[in-house]
Amino acid sequence: MVPELRELPNNRWAWVEVDLSAIRHNARVFKDLTHGSTRFCAVVKANGYGHGAAQVARACKSVGADMFAVATVDEGISLRNQGIEEPILILAQPPVTSVDAIVANDLTPAVYDLEFVGRLGQAALGQSKVAQYHLAVDTGMDRIGVPHDEVGEFVVVAERLSGIELGGVFTHFATAEKPADWDFAMQFKRFREAVTTIKSLDIDPGIVHCCNTPATVLHPEAHFDMVRVGIGLYGLHPADITRSKLDLRQAMSVRARVTRVREPAVGEGVGYGMTYRVMRSGIQIATLPLGYADGLSRPLSNRIDVLYEGRRFRQVGNICMDQFMFEVDPALALAQRSRAKPVEVGDEVTVIGTSGKETITVDSIANLLGTINYEIVCAFDNRLPKVFVQ
Ligand SMILES: *Cc1c(COP(=O)(O)O)cnc(C)c1O
């Protein structure tokens, strides 16, 4: 981290720091896993998993991304408005009321409903365009898509509609991160059969793709024409199994500046419910201006550390909506490092990320909460300003 390169927000002493060089590094790691001819689709839904979709998209484009994937029409429009000109895939079929906006913004929806394809074609004809769509195939996840054994009938009818063009065929795996998994093998087989069916009808399936991050790493035989990489771009692993295989760099840090330092008397409580009490004299309580409304989940209260100058400090008391407190125990600080600096108002503290030789990972937070790293980074998109490091 080179602090001089950062432009810190004027109005708030708490921010999400996104290291775009880490994103570029991670994207290169994944591109190196695929053949030169395999397209690379960077998945930037949910505002780039909380990292800023347009900035992430531009970083990925600079290292060779061909396409971007989002979850909603509005996410696609937002990327267009920020100057992204590459194809943008919407990973689910949007409501039929959005077809005009889809065509106007040259978005490529996932599709599995014939009425939707028809309406999309009409909208395209109305704007003198041809709308591309990708056919979603349900190979077993039971979420979206044409059932794998009905794909033939679907494409035959869809081919007769005007104003539209089949740009690709894809599916999504439910268990790609499990080694030698029977469900994966079944989904993969059903997908290959669906693609074969389309080709046997003399219909061009367009770009064939099915790999998310774990499948891209663990199943090169499934890369087809394109891979769709999400979580790995952000330097996070979809499961422990990929850890030894990839050198990824966590792109997100969460930092804040101390707004207040006090030395309460022994016995005083801290925060709502006073779930922590000062047990020794000399202990200081420092306040940081971010809370659960910013993504720092309240069940983490009294269970996490923060980092200051490469040292760990215990978070104490219940995390509030907009603030939380941590404990500065001078005895502990002295034991850890003899020339420990006192914590003062304005000092920068790391909530997630690296400070000196210490790191607080997104995964450690996810583990404490019994969830996956995906959910943690998405949650920090809520309110904190973003600071991008090139
Ligand atoms: C979110 C998503 C991806 C990306 O998954 P990661 O595990 O983050 O790589 C790929 N494809 C579809 C359909 C998705 O919904």
The ligand as an ORCA input file, in Angstrom:
! r2SCAN-3c Opt
* xyz 0 1
  C     -22.054    -15.183     -9.596
  C     -21.946    -16.044    -10.771
  C     -20.694    -16.409    -11.305
  C     -19.392    -16.097    -10.596
  O     -19.200    -17.007     -9.548
  P     -17.866    -17.007     -8.668
  O     -17.987    -18.189     -7.804
  O     -17.891    -15.731     -7.898
  O     -16.736    -17.060     -9.617
  C     -20.673    -17.121    -12.493
  N     -21.818    -17.466    -13.097
  C     -23.032    -17.169    -12.617
  C     -24.242    -17.595    -13.345
  C     -23.141    -16.463    -11.432
  O     -24.352    -16.177    -10.929
*
